[in-house]
Structure formats: structure tokens, C-alpha cells
Amino acid sequence: MRKDKGETLVESLISMFFVTLAIVPLSNLFLKTLKINTKIDNINTQNIEISNMIELIKDKKYEEVNNFSGKYEISNTNDFYNKFLIERKYQILKNIDFTKNKIQIKIEKTDGFYLNEKGEKEYIFKIIANKMNDYYFPNFL
């Protein structure tokens, strides 16, 4: 009898089977993690753009914000620029398409107000955009 210390075909196939059993779940886990990270990045980008939209509205004069009171549905950035009359030099938003999840913007007066230099009331406005809240305070200086 001869004792070769080599490996047979059956042993090789069995070892490849066990290695494959270990690699497939790990690669699947990696792919799922990558997909989740991509979705989270898209959501974060959208939230940043919504926050920037609110800041662009807050940059308007009191009379303009007063005229914008109401509810708006935004489907893309150009729609936002047109509805809120954003000047070309302030158009800083990325061109994101919101047709799947349209942005709901609501601008409403609050009970709080300031008296301007003429003694007239200038109300504080609450700006709501997809569950993000912020307030517009009139310039009283």
C-alpha cells in the first residue's frame, strides 16, 4: 500500500462547498448594507434640500412671506423656484426630482408678532416642509 499525502477530488469538492456556504451569506449581507446606505444617503440629501428650501423662504422680505401664506406642493426644484420667486443667483439647490414624494410646504401666521417702526404688527410665520418646522421672524431693526 502506498500512502500519498495528496488530496482527492471528493475532498476538494467538499471543502469548496463549505467555503461557498460561508461566502454567500456574507456577500448577501454586504449587498443589503450597501443598498441601505444608499437609501439613507438619498433621504439625507433630500432632508438637506428641504432645509435649504426653508432657508430660502426665510430670506424673503416680510411682505413676500405674507403673500406666500398657504399650502404648496413641490415636485421639483424648478417648481420651488417658480412658486417662491427665487432669484437666479440664489438658486443653489440640487436638481432633485420629488415626483414620488412631493414636498408639502405650509406657511402660516402664528399668534406672535412684532411692532415695526410704524407701529404695525408684523407676524411671525411658521414654515412647515415635510415634518420639518422653522419660523420666519420679521426684521424689526
C-alpha positions as a Markdown table, in Angstrom:
| # | Residue | x | y | z |
|---|---|---|---|---|
| 1 | Met | 0.0 | 0.0 | 0.0 |
| 2 | Arg | 1.1 | 3.4 | -0.9 |
| 3 | Lys | 0.3 | 6.4 | 1.3 |
| 4 | Asp | 0.1 | 9.5 | -0.8 |
| 5 | Lys | -0.4 | 12.6 | 1.2 |
| 6 | Gly | -2.3 | 14.4 | -1.7 |
| 7 | Glu | -5.9 | 15.5 | -1.7 |
| 8 | Thr | -8.7 | 13.7 | -3.6 |
| 9 | Leu | -11.3 | 15.3 | -5.8 |
| 10 | Val | -14.1 | 14.5 | -3.3 |
| 11 | Glu | -12.2 | 16.2 | -0.5 |
| 12 | Ser | -11.7 | 19.3 | -2.7 |
| 13 | Leu | -15.4 | 19.5 | -3.7 |
| 14 | Ile | -16.4 | 19.2 | 0.0 |
| 15 | Ser | -14.1 | 21.9 | 1.1 |
| 16 | Met | -15.3 | 24.2 | -1.8 |
| 17 | Phe | -18.9 | 23.5 | -0.7 |
| 18 | Phe | -18.2 | 24.6 | 2.9 |
| 19 | Val | -16.3 | 27.7 | 1.7 |
| 20 | Thr | -19.2 | 28.7 | -0.5 |
| 21 | Leu | -21.7 | 28.2 | 2.4 |
| 22 | Ala | -19.7 | 30.8 | 4.3 |
| 23 | Ile | -19.1 | 33.3 | 1.4 |
| 24 | Val | -22.7 | 33.6 | 0.1 |
| 25 | Pro | -24.4 | 34.9 | 3.3 |
| 26 | Leu | -21.5 | 37.3 | 3.8 |
| 27 | Ser | -21.8 | 38.7 | 0.3 |
| 28 | Asn | -25.6 | 39.0 | 0.7 |
| 29 | Leu | -25.1 | 40.9 | 3.9 |
| 30 | Phe | -22.7 | 43.2 | 2.2 |
| 31 | Leu | -25.1 | 43.9 | -0.7 |
| 32 | Lys | -28.0 | 44.7 | 1.7 |
| 33 | Thr | -25.8 | 47.0 | 3.7 |
| 34 | Leu | -24.8 | 48.9 | 0.6 |
| 35 | Lys | -28.5 | 49.3 | -0.5 |
| 36 | Ile | -29.5 | 50.6 | 2.9 |
| 37 | Asn | -26.6 | 53.1 | 2.9 |
| 38 | Thr | -27.6 | 54.3 | -0.5 |
| 39 | Lys | -31.2 | 54.8 | 0.6 |
| 40 | Ile | -30.1 | 56.7 | 3.8 |
| 41 | Asp | -27.8 | 58.9 | 1.7 |
| 42 | Asn | -30.7 | 59.8 | -0.6 |
| 43 | Ile | -33.0 | 60.6 | 2.4 |
| 44 | Asn | -30.3 | 62.8 | 4.0 |
| 45 | Thr | -29.8 | 64.6 | 0.7 |
| 46 | Gln | -33.5 | 65.2 | 0.4 |
| 47 | Asn | -33.7 | 66.5 | 4.0 |
| 48 | Ile | -30.8 | 68.9 | 3.4 |
| 49 | Glu | -32.5 | 70.2 | 0.3 |
| 50 | Ile | -35.8 | 70.7 | 2.2 |
| 51 | Ser | -33.9 | 72.6 | 5.0 |
| 52 | Asn | -32.3 | 74.8 | 2.3 |
| 53 | Met | -35.7 | 75.5 | 0.8 |
| 54 | Ile | -36.9 | 76.7 | 4.2 |
| 55 | Glu | -33.8 | 79.0 | 4.5 |
| 56 | Leu | -34.5 | 80.4 | 1.0 |
| 57 | Ile | -38.1 | 81.3 | 2.0 |
| 58 | Lys | -36.8 | 82.8 | 5.3 |
| 59 | Asp | -34.5 | 85.1 | 3.3 |
| 60 | Lys | -37.5 | 86.8 | 1.7 |
| 61 | Lys | -39.0 | 90.1 | 2.8 |
| 62 | Tyr | -41.9 | 90.2 | 5.2 |
| 63 | Glu | -44.4 | 91.3 | 2.5 |
| 64 | Glu | -43.4 | 88.4 | 0.2 |
| 65 | Val | -43.7 | 85.8 | 3.0 |
| 66 | Asn | -47.0 | 87.2 | 3.9 |
| 67 | Asn | -48.2 | 86.8 | 0.3 |
| 68 | Phe | -46.8 | 83.2 | 0.3 |
| 69 | Ser | -49.0 | 82.1 | 3.2 |
| 70 | Gly | -50.8 | 78.9 | 2.4 |
| 71 | Lys | -50.1 | 75.3 | 1.3 |
| 72 | Tyr | -47.9 | 74.4 | -1.6 |
| 73 | Glu | -46.9 | 71.1 | -3.3 |
| 74 | Ile | -43.4 | 70.9 | -4.8 |
| 75 | Ser | -42.5 | 68.3 | -7.3 |
| 76 | Asn | -39.0 | 69.5 | -8.3 |
| 77 | Thr | -36.6 | 72.3 | -7.7 |
| 78 | Asn | -37.7 | 74.4 | -10.6 |
| 79 | Asp | -41.2 | 74.2 | -9.3 |
| 80 | Phe | -40.0 | 75.6 | -6.0 |
| 81 | Tyr | -38.1 | 78.4 | -7.7 |
| 82 | Asn | -41.1 | 79.5 | -9.7 |
| 83 | Lys | -43.6 | 79.3 | -6.8 |
| 84 | Phe | -41.5 | 81.3 | -4.4 |
| 85 | Leu | -39.9 | 83.6 | -6.9 |
| 86 | Ile | -36.3 | 82.7 | -6.1 |
| 87 | Glu | -33.8 | 84.9 | -7.9 |
| 88 | Arg | -31.3 | 83.2 | -10.2 |
| 89 | Lys | -28.3 | 84.0 | -8.0 |
| 90 | Tyr | -29.9 | 82.2 | -5.0 |
| 91 | Gln | -30.8 | 79.0 | -6.9 |
| 92 | Ile | -28.4 | 76.8 | -5.0 |
| 93 | Leu | -30.5 | 73.6 | -4.7 |
| 94 | Lys | -29.5 | 70.4 | -6.4 |
| 95 | Asn | -31.9 | 69.4 | -9.2 |
| 96 | Ile | -33.7 | 66.7 | -7.3 |
| 97 | Asp | -37.0 | 65.2 | -8.6 |
| 98 | Phe | -39.6 | 64.9 | -5.9 |
| 99 | Thr | -42.4 | 63.4 | -8.0 |
| 100 | Lys | -42.5 | 60.2 | -6.0 |
| 101 | Asn | -42.5 | 62.0 | -2.6 |
| 102 | Lys | -43.8 | 65.5 | -3.3 |
| 103 | Ile | -42.8 | 68.1 | -0.7 |
| 104 | Gln | -45.6 | 69.7 | 1.2 |
| 105 | Ile | -44.8 | 73.3 | 2.2 |
| 106 | Lys | -47.1 | 75.2 | 4.5 |
| 107 | Ile | -46.6 | 78.8 | 5.6 |
| 108 | Glu | -48.9 | 80.1 | 8.3 |
| 109 | Lys | -49.1 | 83.1 | 10.6 |
| 110 | Thr | -48.6 | 82.5 | 14.3 |
| 111 | Asp | -50.1 | 84.4 | 17.2 |
| 112 | Gly | -46.8 | 86.1 | 17.9 |
| 113 | Phe | -45.9 | 89.4 | 16.3 |
| 114 | Tyr | -43.6 | 92.4 | 16.4 |
| 115 | Leu | -44.4 | 96.1 | 16.1 |
| 116 | Asn | -42.5 | 97.7 | 13.3 |
| 117 | Glu | -41.3 | 101.3 | 13.3 |
| 118 | Lys | -44.7 | 102.5 | 12.1 |
| 119 | Gly | -46.5 | 100.7 | 14.9 |
| 120 | Glu | -47.9 | 98.0 | 12.6 |
| 121 | Lys | -48.0 | 94.3 | 13.6 |
| 122 | Glu | -45.6 | 92.0 | 11.7 |
| 123 | Tyr | -46.5 | 88.4 | 12.5 |
| 124 | Ile | -44.1 | 85.5 | 12.9 |
| 125 | Phe | -44.7 | 82.8 | 10.4 |
| 126 | Lys | -44.3 | 79.1 | 10.9 |
| 127 | Ile | -42.9 | 77.3 | 7.9 |
| 128 | Ile | -43.6 | 73.5 | 7.7 |
| 129 | Ala | -42.0 | 71.4 | 5.0 |
| 130 | Asn | -42.4 | 67.6 | 5.2 |
| 131 | Lys | -42.4 | 67.5 | 9.0 |
| 132 | Met | -39.5 | 70.0 | 9.3 |
| 133 | Asn | -40.5 | 73.2 | 11.2 |
| 134 | Asp | -38.9 | 76.6 | 11.3 |
| 135 | Tyr | -40.0 | 80.1 | 12.0 |
| 136 | Tyr | -39.7 | 83.3 | 10.0 |
| 137 | Phe | -39.1 | 86.4 | 12.1 |
| 138 | Pro | -39.6 | 89.8 | 10.6 |
| 139 | Asn | -36.7 | 92.2 | 10.6 |
| 140 | Phe | -37.5 | 94.6 | 13.3 |
| 141 | Leu | -34.3 | 96.6 | 13.3 |
